[in-house]
Amino acid sequence: MSARALTSEYSKFIFQLSGSKVDGVCRFFAAFASALKEGGDFRRFINHPCIEIREKVEVTQKLFGAIPETVASLLREILLKRKVGLVPEISRRLNEIRDQQGGIISASVESAVSMTDQQKTSFETKVAAAIGKKVTATYSVEKSLLAGFRVRIGTTILDNSVKNQLGKITDVLHLL
């Protein structure tokens, strides 16, 4: 089974096992993934072959919060099969499944300058009204846009940046 398929199966299974505690389980896996990404002592601890898996699960829960025993059993399985490298993608996919089930759409917004809290709230409210679902967005500044913004929702990209407009003008000029 490919890593992508395995990640998808683990994520679905964890979601089902989480029940009403899915938000806490999502936070747990996000913190776990973040610590793995940072590397250092935690990553060495998790990957150390002489440390028992039971101990790894106990320490992980002490650091990032308790999870239901059924999810802890699956975590033991992930560690036992040395699939800990899948945890960041499992975390991302788990959040995606939770949001889909809750009718929440995730958006990524890049703007040439930092948006105010009022602009962010306005954006999320308008998009939610347009698509009929709750929107959660992450925001970043991308100075190369020059002015304007670029929004990604799923596979759809809305690019309302000066950089994009200049690119279109350049394309037209090349046709002349």
Beta strands, then each sheet from edge to edge (+ up, - down):
strand 1: 104-111
strand 2: 134-141
strand 3: 148-153
strand 4: 156-161
sheet 1: 2+ 1+ 3- 4+
end
